[in-house]
Amino acid sequence: IRYHSSIRTTTPVAGIALYLVLDQSSSMAAPSTHLGLSKIELLRILTKAFVESRPNDLIGMITFARIPQVIVPLTLDHEAV
C-alpha cells in the first residue's frame, strides 16, 4: 500500500493472469438447483465474488455460446470485469 497526498493506493506486488470462460448459451437461462436462480444469475454472483477475491491478479473474460468472444482483455481494472 502506498500513500501519496493523503490518497491511498494499492499496487499489486504479485499475481497471476486468469481468463474466465463463461457459457452464455440459451441453456444458461434454465433454473439451477441453488437458490431458485437461473444458471446465468448464479454464474454472475459467483464470478463477482471470485473477481473480488483476486485483487492482485490480471483477470479477463471470454464468453461463448456458438462463438467465443473476448469481452474483457486481461486487466487489473476489476470493475470492468
SVG drawing of the C-alpha trace seen along z (x, -y; Angstrom):
<svg xmlns="http://www.w3.org/2000/svg" viewBox="-36 -16 42 45">
<polyline fill="none" stroke="black" stroke-width="0.4" points="0.0,0.0 1.4,-3.4 0.3,-6.7 0.6,-9.9 -1.0,-13.2 -3.5,-11.6 -4.6,-9.2 -4.2,-5.6 -3.5,-3.3 -2.8,0.4 -0.1,1.6 -0.1,5.4 3.2,6.9 2.4,10.4 -0.4,12.1 -1.3,14.3 -3.2,13.8 -6.6,15.5 -9.2,15.7 -12.7,16.5 -14.5,18.5 -18.3,18.2 -21.1,20.0 -23.7,17.6 -25.7,20.3 -29.5,20.5 -29.2,23.4 -27.9,21.0 -31.4,19.4 -32.6,22.7 -33.1,22.7 -30.3,24.1 -30.9,26.2 -29.4,23.5 -31.4,20.6 -34.0,20.7 -31.8,18.6 -31.1,19.2 -27.7,20.6 -26.6,17.3 -27.7,15.4 -25.8,17.8 -22.8,17.5 -22.8,13.7 -22.9,13.9 -20.1,16.4 -18.0,14.6 -18.3,11.3 -17.2,13.0 -14.3,14.7 -13.0,11.5 -13.3,9.6 -11.2,12.3 -8.3,11.9 -7.2,8.2 -3.6,8.8 -4.5,10.8 -4.9,9.8 -8.4,11.0 -10.1,11.2 -13.4,12.6 -14.3,14.7 -17.9,15.7 -19.2,18.2 -22.4,19.6 -21.7,20.6 -18.6,18.4 -16.1,17.4 -15.6,13.6 -13.2,11.7 -15.4,9.4 -12.7,8.0 -9.0,8.4 -6.6,9.1 -6.8,6.1 -6.3,5.1 -9.5,3.0 -11.8,5.5 -14.7,3.1 -14.5,3.6 -14.8,7.4"/>
</svg>
